[in-house]
C-alpha cells in the first residue's frame, strides 16, 4: 500500500463521528475488546468512554477482573443502574479496596441493583463502604460472602428502597442483624436466607414486623400470609 492510500484509509476511519463510534462500542460486550479499541487512538479511547457512559448495566460475572480494571470501568459508567460483579471464575481478585474505589464512582448513588455473589475476597469493610453510598438500591445479592451483621446494619441505614436481598449461605449473619434490616427497610419484599444459621423462630418474628415479606430458606418459601411453608420450585 502506497503512502497516499494509507493516509486516505486513515482519514476515512478518522471521519467516523464520535457518537457513531460510541454507539458501536456500546454493542461490544467483551471488555478485552473494549480495552484494545481504547488503545487504537485518542478518538477511539473517547468513544469507549462515551459508550460506557451510556450503559445502564454492567456485568463482570464470569470474567477475570481485578480492583483496578473493575473500578476504572465503573468510573466511566455514569448512567449505570445495574452492577454485577459476581464471582463465577477462578482468579477473580476484587477486594475491599476495589469496592471502596467503586464506591467513589458517580453512578453508585443511582444504582438500583448490585450483585456481589460469591465474592470471598471481600469483607464487611468493603461492603459497608459501597452500600453506604448506594441510596437508590432496590436489589442486593451478597450470597456466598463472609459478611456479618455489620453489613446488614449499613444496608438498613443506607438503603430505604431495598426490595430484595439474597443472603444465601451467609453463615455469619444473625437474628439480630435480620431484625434490624427488616425493621428499617420497610419496602423489603423478599429475603433469601437459605444456608444461613438463622433459627426458624426468627422468621416468625420477621413476619410479625413485615407480614408481606417472603422468606426463602432451605428450599422452602415461608408464605407470610398464612405463615405456612411451601416448597420452592
C-alpha positions as CSV (number, residue, x, y, z in Angstrom):
1,X,0.0,0.0,0.0
2,X,1.4,3.4,-1.0
3,X,1.7,6.3,1.4
4,X,-1.2,8.2,-0.3
5,X,-3.6,5.2,0.0
6,X,-2.6,4.6,3.6
7,X,-3.2,8.2,4.5
8,X,-6.6,8.1,2.7
9,X,-7.6,4.9,4.6
10,X,-6.7,6.5,7.9
11,X,-8.6,9.7,7.0
12,X,-11.8,7.7,6.3
13,X,-11.6,5.9,9.6
14,X,-11.0,9.2,11.3
15,X,-14.1,10.6,9.7
16,X,-16.4,8.4,11.8
17,X,-18.3,10.7,14.2
18,X,-17.6,10.2,17.9
19,X,-21.3,9.5,18.6
20,X,-21.3,6.7,16.0
21,X,-18.1,5.2,17.5
22,X,-19.7,5.3,20.9
23,X,-22.9,3.6,19.6
24,X,-20.8,0.8,18.0
25,X,-18.8,0.3,21.2
26,X,-22.0,0.0,23.3
27,X,-22.7,-3.2,21.4
28,X,-19.4,-4.7,22.3
29,X,-19.7,-7.0,25.4
30,X,-16.1,-8.1,25.6
31,X,-14.1,-5.8,28.0
32,X,-10.9,-7.1,26.4
33,X,-12.1,-5.9,23.0
34,X,-13.0,-2.5,24.5
35,X,-9.6,-2.2,26.1
36,X,-8.0,-2.9,22.8
37,X,-10.2,-0.4,21.0
38,X,-9.4,2.2,23.6
39,X,-5.7,1.8,22.7
40,X,-6.2,2.5,19.0
41,X,-6.1,6.3,19.2
42,X,-7.3,9.1,21.3
43,X,-10.6,9.4,19.4
44,X,-11.4,5.7,19.9
45,X,-10.5,6.0,23.6
46,X,-13.0,8.8,23.9
47,X,-15.6,6.7,22.1
48,X,-15.1,3.8,24.5
49,X,-15.6,6.2,27.4
50,X,-18.8,7.6,25.9
51,X,-20.1,4.1,25.3
52,X,-19.5,3.2,29.0
53,X,-21.3,6.4,30.0
54,X,-24.4,5.3,28.1
55,X,-24.6,1.8,29.7
56,X,-27.2,1.2,32.3
57,X,-26.0,-2.3,33.1
58,X,-22.5,-3.8,33.6
59,X,-21.8,-7.5,34.3
60,X,-18.4,-8.8,35.1
61,X,-19.8,-12.2,36.1
62,X,-17.6,-15.0,34.7
63,X,-14.7,-12.6,33.9
64,X,-11.3,-12.5,35.5
65,X,-11.3,-8.9,36.9
66,X,-9.3,-7.1,39.5
67,X,-9.7,-4.0,41.6
68,X,-8.1,-1.6,39.1
69,X,-9.9,-2.8,35.9
70,X,-13.3,-3.0,37.6
71,X,-13.1,0.4,39.3
72,X,-11.9,2.1,36.1
73,X,-14.8,0.8,34.0
74,X,-17.4,1.6,36.6
75,X,-16.0,5.1,37.0
76,X,-16.9,5.9,33.4
77,X,-20.4,4.3,33.5
78,X,-22.2,7.5,34.6
79,X,-25.7,6.1,33.7
80,X,-25.2,2.7,35.4
81,X,-28.1,1.3,37.4
82,X,-27.3,-2.5,37.4
83,X,-23.9,-3.7,38.6
84,X,-23.0,-7.4,38.7
85,X,-19.5,-8.3,39.8
86,X,-20.4,-11.8,40.9
87,X,-17.5,-14.2,41.2
88,X,-18.0,-17.1,38.8
89,X,-14.5,-17.6,37.5
90,X,-11.4,-18.6,39.5
91,X,-8.8,-15.9,39.7
92,X,-11.2,-13.0,40.4
93,X,-9.2,-10.7,42.6
94,X,-11.7,-8.0,43.7
95,X,-11.1,-7.0,47.3
96,X,-12.3,-4.4,49.8
97,X,-10.1,-1.8,48.1
98,X,-11.9,-2.4,44.9
99,X,-15.3,-1.9,46.5
100,X,-14.0,1.3,48.0
101,X,-12.8,2.6,44.7
102,X,-16.1,1.6,43.1
103,X,-18.0,3.4,45.8
104,X,-16.3,6.7,44.7
105,X,-17.9,6.4,41.2
106,X,-20.6,9.0,40.4
107,X,-23.1,6.3,39.4
108,X,-23.2,4.5,42.7
109,X,-25.9,6.7,44.2
110,X,-28.1,5.8,41.3
111,X,-27.6,2.0,41.3
112,X,-30.8,0.0,41.8
113,X,-29.2,-3.4,41.7
114,X,-25.8,-4.8,42.9
115,X,-24.6,-8.4,42.9
116,X,-21.6,-9.4,44.9
117,X,-22.4,-13.1,44.9
118,X,-19.6,-15.4,45.8
119,X,-17.0,-12.6,46.4
120,X,-15.0,-14.4,49.0
121,X,-12.2,-11.8,48.9
122,X,-14.4,-9.0,50.4
123,X,-15.4,-8.3,54.0
124,X,-17.8,-6.0,55.9
125,X,-15.3,-3.1,55.4
126,X,-15.7,-3.1,51.6
127,X,-19.4,-3.8,51.6
128,X,-20.2,-1.0,54.1
129,X,-18.2,1.5,52.0
130,X,-20.0,0.6,48.9
131,X,-23.5,0.2,50.3
132,X,-23.3,3.4,52.4
133,X,-23.4,5.4,49.1
134,X,-26.0,3.3,47.2
135,X,-29.1,5.1,48.5
136,X,-31.2,4.1,45.5
137,X,-30.6,0.4,45.9
138,X,-33.6,-2.0,45.4
139,X,-32.0,-5.4,44.8
140,X,-28.8,-6.7,46.5
141,X,-27.1,-10.1,46.3
142,X,-24.4,-10.8,48.8
143,X,-24.9,-14.5,48.9
144,X,-21.8,-16.7,49.4
145,X,-19.8,-13.9,51.1
146,X,-18.5,-13.7,54.6
147,X,-20.4,-10.6,55.7
148,X,-21.7,-10.2,59.2
149,X,-24.4,-8.1,60.9
150,X,-22.2,-5.1,60.4
151,X,-23.1,-5.1,56.7
152,X,-26.7,-5.7,57.5
153,X,-26.7,-2.6,59.8
154,X,-25.2,-0.5,57.0
155,X,-27.8,-1.8,54.5
156,X,-30.6,-1.0,56.9
157,X,-29.3,2.6,57.4
158,X,-28.5,3.3,53.8
159,X,-31.0,1.5,51.6
160,X,-34.6,2.6,52.4
161,X,-35.8,1.4,49.0
162,X,-34.5,-2.1,49.2
163,X,-37.0,-4.7,47.9
164,X,-35.0,-7.9,47.7
165,X,-31.8,-9.3,49.3
166,X,-30.0,-12.6,48.9
167,X,-28.1,-13.8,51.9
168,X,-27.6,-17.3,50.6
169,X,-25.0,-19.1,52.8
170,X,-24.0,-16.0,54.7
171,X,-23.3,-18.0,57.9
172,X,-22.1,-15.1,59.9
173,X,-25.3,-13.0,59.9
174,X,-27.5,-13.4,63.0
175,X,-31.1,-12.9,64.0
176,X,-30.2,-9.5,65.4
177,X,-29.0,-8.3,62.0
178,X,-32.1,-9.5,60.2
179,X,-34.4,-7.9,62.7
180,X,-32.7,-4.5,62.2
181,X,-32.8,-4.9,58.5
182,X,-36.5,-5.8,58.3
183,X,-37.4,-3.1,60.8
184,X,-35.7,-0.3,58.8
185,X,-36.2,-1.5,55.2
186,X,-39.9,-1.2,55.1
187,X,-40.2,-1.8,51.4
188,X,-38.4,-5.2,51.6
189,X,-40.4,-7.9,49.8
190,X,-38.2,-10.9,49.6
191,X,-35.2,-12.2,51.6
192,X,-33.2,-15.4,50.8
193,X,-31.6,-16.9,53.9
194,X,-31.0,-20.4,52.6
195,X,-27.9,-21.9,54.1
196,X,-27.7,-19.5,57.0
197,X,-27.7,-20.4,60.7
198,X,-30.8,-18.4,61.5
199,X,-33.3,-20.3,63.7
200,X,-36.8,-20.8,62.4
201,X,-38.3,-18.9,65.3
202,X,-36.7,-15.7,64.0
203,X,-38.7,-15.9,60.8
204,X,-41.9,-15.7,62.7
205,X,-40.6,-12.5,64.3
206,X,-39.7,-11.1,60.9
207,X,-43.2,-11.8,59.6
208,X,-44.7,-10.0,62.6
209,X,-42.7,-6.9,61.7
210,X,-43.5,-7.2,57.9
211,X,-46.4,-9.5,57.1
212,X,-45.9,-9.1,53.3
213,X,-42.3,-10.4,53.5
214,X,-41.4,-13.6,51.6
215,X,-38.7,-15.6,53.3
216,X,-36.8,-18.3,51.3
217,X,-35.0,-20.8,53.5
218,X,-33.7,-24.4,53.0
219,X,-35.6,-24.9,49.7
220,X,-38.8,-23.6,51.3
221,X,-40.8,-20.4,50.9
222,X,-42.4,-19.1,54.1
223,X,-45.8,-17.9,53.0
224,X,-46.2,-14.8,55.0
225,X,-49.9,-14.6,54.5
226,X,-50.6,-17.9,56.3
227,X,-47.2,-18.4,58.0
228,X,-47.0,-21.8,56.4
229,X,-44.2,-23.4,54.5
230,X,-44.3,-24.2,50.8
231,X,-41.7,-25.9,48.7
232,X,-39.8,-23.6,46.4
233,X,-39.9,-24.7,42.8
